[in-house]
Amino acid sequence: MKRIHVAAAVIRGEDGQILLAKRAEAQHQGGLWEFPGGKVEAGETVQTALARELEEELGIRPSAARSLIQVRHDYSDKQVLLDVWEVSVFTGEPHGAEGQPLAWVSPRQLGDYEFPAANRPIVAAARLPERYLITPEGLSGPELLRGIQTALKNGIRLLQLRAPAMFDAQYRDIAVDALGLCAGKAQLMLKGPLEWLGDFPAAGWHLTARQLRELSAAGRPFPRERWLAASCHSADELALAAQMGVDFITLSPVQATHTHPDAQPLGWEQVAGLLQGFNQPAYLLGGVTPGDVARAWQVGAQGVAGIRAFWPE
């Protein structure tokens, strides 16, 4: 069965809201919401197909777009490759040129809409930022909380509370305070045993590679309303993350780092190869800086994650 190549767009308005279109009942996956786009015809580039489809469907022309995520999905009756681009600037006023209902929704509201199964990773990518902050080791509780406050003021919207040397009780106390600071501003990801999940209902969970290997066979440990992430370093771990149904991963180390001098760097070329065919958003970690975001996009990643390079000194 030949995989159908589809160009799709996450279209953002100036206010950050995202444009959705509803599929006609007679269409495949009819009645569900989708990110606008359509089939790439023979001889067309993805960009040409996207521009043509958006003009036909919505009456707009994209003038600034970048690759967001590629998703391969097998339905019972067809196989698709969704080639998704983020459109941040366009000309024209969007309207349902084919009679389809449209809706502008905030990234947070995307979870309230019903999409085809193949769109799940796109929804995650549309909601996630380009930077993922991981807290440094060796800081006291007050230092961590002050740094988190500053990071939030600097626009960080996704952060992981990582403090491997801390006693469990101290980590849990700081997690409560950090959740309070992040409420309404950023998504906080915690680390630790899954027995803690019920105590922190607003937090997402970031699994270590060891937890991923131990727990992946049992599938996703909690419903999709909560963010689930995992640390990956190899093709095998990427496969386990996909099997578990995580929402995003970190892939490391991209380059040599002071924190893990013995780890063999993957390098940009190998990272690109590993992400080819991986359907979830991925943050690149290890020897990268906020200045590497565009390069991360080019190799198929959501963005970059960092510790010291991202931490407000």
Legacy VTK file of the C-alpha trace (Angstrom):
# vtk DataFile Version 3.0
C-alpha trace
ASCII
DATASET POLYDATA
POINTS 313 float
0.000 0.000 0.000
1.501 3.326 -1.062
1.820 5.927 1.679
-0.178 9.070 0.848
1.895 12.231 1.309
-0.188 14.997 2.885
0.907 18.590 3.548
-0.782 20.101 6.608
-0.500 23.433 8.402
-0.581 24.560 12.011
-1.688 28.140 11.283
-1.075 30.609 14.106
-2.787 33.962 14.324
-1.082 37.038 15.775
-2.723 36.251 19.133
-1.224 32.729 19.168
-4.513 30.977 18.422
-4.535 28.048 15.970
-6.906 27.561 13.034
-8.789 24.260 12.735
-11.128 22.986 10.017
-13.839 20.348 10.310
-13.812 17.422 7.866
-16.975 16.817 5.840
-18.984 13.786 7.001
-18.468 12.058 3.643
-14.633 12.289 3.891
-12.260 9.715 5.390
-12.364 10.370 9.173
-15.388 12.626 8.481
-16.798 14.891 11.171
-13.461 15.208 12.991
-11.364 18.365 13.250
-8.056 18.684 11.419
-5.167 20.977 10.614
-5.860 22.330 7.085
-4.004 20.920 4.094
-4.206 18.182 1.510
-2.460 15.675 -0.719
0.925 16.458 -2.286
0.507 15.824 -6.030
3.162 14.143 -8.185
5.980 16.560 -9.019
4.987 19.068 -6.298
7.178 20.180 -3.402
5.549 20.123 0.022
5.673 23.930 0.188
3.946 24.255 -3.210
1.266 21.750 -2.212
0.690 23.514 1.108
0.349 26.945 -0.539
-2.062 25.530 -3.138
-4.203 23.700 -0.579
-4.428 26.676 1.798
-5.471 28.960 -1.039
-8.117 26.473 -2.262
-9.460 25.631 1.227
-9.081 28.907 3.119
-8.330 31.667 0.626
-4.963 32.509 2.231
-1.343 32.448 1.082
1.401 31.515 3.586
4.374 33.899 3.596
6.341 32.470 6.571
6.364 28.726 7.287
8.736 26.166 8.768
8.690 22.398 9.144
7.086 21.364 12.468
6.744 17.564 12.522
6.354 14.547 10.244
3.932 11.806 11.274
3.589 8.397 9.643
0.333 6.638 10.492
-1.305 3.414 9.323
-5.105 3.340 9.296
-6.877 0.071 8.485
-7.644 1.332 4.967
-4.745 3.691 4.148
-1.236 4.784 5.124
-0.404 8.478 5.410
2.655 10.670 5.862
1.564 13.967 7.392
4.159 16.618 6.561
3.238 19.386 8.987
4.396 23.000 8.690
3.845 25.871 11.092
2.508 28.935 9.281
3.125 32.091 11.293
2.454 34.759 8.630
-0.104 34.701 5.815
-2.047 37.060 3.584
-5.807 36.971 3.130
-8.688 36.384 5.531
-9.234 32.677 6.316
-12.707 31.375 5.455
-14.175 27.948 4.716
-13.936 28.224 0.922
-15.323 24.683 0.559
-18.107 25.239 3.095
-16.179 23.638 5.966
-16.606 25.032 9.508
-13.494 26.738 10.948
-12.467 27.478 14.529
-9.685 29.562 16.077
-8.637 27.889 19.351
-5.910 28.449 21.929
-3.177 25.778 22.105
-4.538 24.712 25.497
-8.030 24.156 24.017
-6.761 21.747 21.334
-7.311 18.851 23.735
-11.061 19.590 23.723
-11.392 18.837 19.986
-11.665 15.413 18.374
-9.011 14.728 15.702
-8.122 11.711 13.555
-5.709 9.389 15.416
-2.796 10.419 13.183
-3.117 14.016 14.421
-2.304 13.289 18.078
1.447 14.056 17.783
0.601 17.216 15.784
-1.617 18.434 18.632
1.307 17.866 21.037
3.766 19.672 18.729
1.355 22.602 18.313
1.066 22.972 22.096
4.744 22.560 22.986
7.274 25.430 22.942
10.690 25.350 21.281
12.701 25.418 24.551
12.634 22.929 27.430
14.441 24.021 30.596
15.902 21.387 32.947
16.964 22.601 36.395
20.672 22.282 37.266
22.066 20.064 40.034
23.596 21.301 43.255
21.222 24.187 44.008
19.346 24.718 47.257
15.550 24.815 47.299
15.360 28.627 47.468
17.929 28.941 44.625
15.890 26.571 42.452
12.651 28.443 43.092
14.252 31.855 42.435
15.706 30.564 39.168
12.359 29.098 38.106
10.676 32.447 38.807
13.214 34.270 36.638
12.955 31.653 33.878
9.177 32.083 33.788
9.616 35.850 33.463
12.020 35.163 30.581
9.309 33.249 28.710
10.059 29.597 29.558
6.831 27.593 29.173
8.077 24.032 29.734
10.429 23.025 32.521
11.606 19.921 34.309
12.379 19.892 38.027
15.470 17.693 38.138
17.373 17.377 41.417
18.837 13.852 41.576
20.914 14.496 44.722
17.964 15.734 46.791
16.169 13.637 49.380
12.687 12.594 48.253
10.891 14.633 50.924
12.803 17.812 50.012
12.174 17.290 46.281
8.470 16.804 46.894
8.245 19.997 48.978
9.958 22.023 46.238
7.719 20.394 43.609
4.646 21.785 45.423
6.130 25.310 45.410
7.298 25.007 41.787
3.805 23.924 40.694
2.414 27.029 42.354
4.884 29.244 40.484
4.134 27.549 37.132
0.323 27.568 37.439
-1.157 29.290 34.372
2.311 30.135 33.002
4.196 26.943 32.181
3.970 23.164 32.212
6.056 21.599 34.981
7.458 18.096 34.443
8.471 16.125 37.531
10.769 13.107 37.907
10.433 10.270 40.363
8.526 7.046 41.090
5.085 6.733 39.517
3.651 6.156 43.017
3.872 9.954 43.398
1.564 10.642 40.448
-1.595 11.036 42.523
0.024 13.664 44.761
0.809 16.036 41.860
-2.199 15.957 39.490
-1.193 19.178 37.658
2.319 17.950 36.831
3.549 16.090 33.795
6.002 13.232 34.267
9.424 12.794 32.682
10.683 9.203 32.802
14.348 8.279 32.972
15.660 5.881 30.315
15.738 3.197 33.006
12.068 3.770 33.893
11.235 3.691 30.191
12.889 0.288 29.760
11.205 -1.115 32.886
7.697 0.277 32.317
7.143 0.555 28.549
5.683 -2.944 28.119
2.759 -1.987 30.375
1.850 0.950 28.110
1.016 4.494 29.063
0.720 4.756 32.877
-1.923 7.515 32.966
-4.511 9.194 30.680
-3.616 11.526 27.808
-4.775 14.622 29.695
-1.368 14.646 31.434
1.967 15.168 29.711
4.289 12.146 29.575
7.904 12.431 28.427
10.977 10.205 28.450
14.755 10.479 28.128
16.120 8.613 25.083
19.641 7.980 23.804
19.228 5.323 21.086
16.928 3.879 18.434
15.862 1.139 20.882
14.747 3.711 23.458
12.889 5.720 20.804
10.981 2.537 19.913
10.092 1.963 23.583
8.920 5.585 23.925
6.662 5.144 20.880
5.338 1.850 22.286
4.533 3.546 25.593
2.708 6.424 23.892
4.758 9.293 25.341
3.909 12.850 24.265
7.512 13.940 23.714
11.104 12.907 24.393
14.550 14.325 24.955
17.279 12.841 22.746
20.840 13.130 24.041
23.701 13.785 23.986
23.844 15.639 20.683
27.353 16.932 21.415
29.959 16.449 24.148
28.957 17.908 27.527
30.693 18.749 30.814
27.958 16.997 32.804
28.353 13.636 30.986
31.949 13.611 29.633
31.966 9.811 29.137
28.808 9.711 26.981
29.435 9.241 23.261
27.857 12.201 21.396
25.314 11.301 18.711
26.167 14.216 16.403
23.678 16.132 14.274
23.703 13.659 11.372
22.861 10.645 13.553
20.166 12.671 15.352
18.527 13.426 11.993
18.586 9.710 11.138
17.104 8.679 14.492
14.264 11.188 14.226
13.376 10.070 10.681
10.282 7.964 11.226
9.866 8.836 14.913
6.390 10.310 15.225
6.557 12.304 18.474
8.021 15.748 19.241
11.668 15.527 20.326
13.893 17.982 22.183
17.627 17.783 21.540
19.799 17.848 24.661
23.511 17.909 25.355
25.898 20.606 24.182
23.143 22.673 22.557
22.141 26.269 23.278
19.018 28.372 22.606
20.808 29.483 19.419
20.518 25.935 18.030
16.701 25.991 17.744
16.642 26.531 13.958
19.172 23.734 13.423
17.081 21.438 15.626
14.033 22.196 13.450
16.045 21.306 10.334
16.786 17.788 11.640
13.154 17.171 12.600
13.138 18.135 16.293
10.617 20.219 18.225
13.419 22.335 19.667
16.206 22.211 22.216
16.456 21.307 25.889
19.145 22.499 28.210
20.377 22.843 31.747
23.154 25.414 32.286
22.786 27.089 28.887
19.120 27.776 29.656
19.289 28.525 33.382
19.083 32.215 34.387
22.288 32.771 36.366
LINES 1 314
313 0 1 2 3 4 5 6 7 8 9 10 11 12 13 14 15 16 17 18 19 20 21 22 23 24 25 26 27 28 29 30 31 32 33 34 35 36 37 38 39 40 41 42 43 44 45 46 47 48 49 50 51 52 53 54 55 56 57 58 59 60 61 62 63 64 65 66 67 68 69 70 71 72 73 74 75 76 77 78 79 80 81 82 83 84 85 86 87 88 89 90 91 92 93 94 95 96 97 98 99 100 101 102 103 104 105 106 107 108 109 110 111 112 113 114 115 116 117 118 119 120 121 122 123 124 125 126 127 128 129 130 131 132 133 134 135 136 137 138 139 140 141 142 143 144 145 146 147 148 149 150 151 152 153 154 155 156 157 158 159 160 161 162 163 164 165 166 167 168 169 170 171 172 173 174 175 176 177 178 179 180 181 182 183 184 185 186 187 188 189 190 191 192 193 194 195 196 197 198 199 200 201 202 203 204 205 206 207 208 209 210 211 212 213 214 215 216 217 218 219 220 221 222 223 224 225 226 227 228 229 230 231 232 233 234 235 236 237 238 239 240 241 242 243 244 245 246 247 248 249 250 251 252 253 254 255 256 257 258 259 260 261 262 263 264 265 266 267 268 269 270 271 272 273 274 275 276 277 278 279 280 281 282 283 284 285 286 287 288 289 290 291 292 293 294 295 296 297 298 299 300 301 302 303 304 305 306 307 308 309 310 311 312
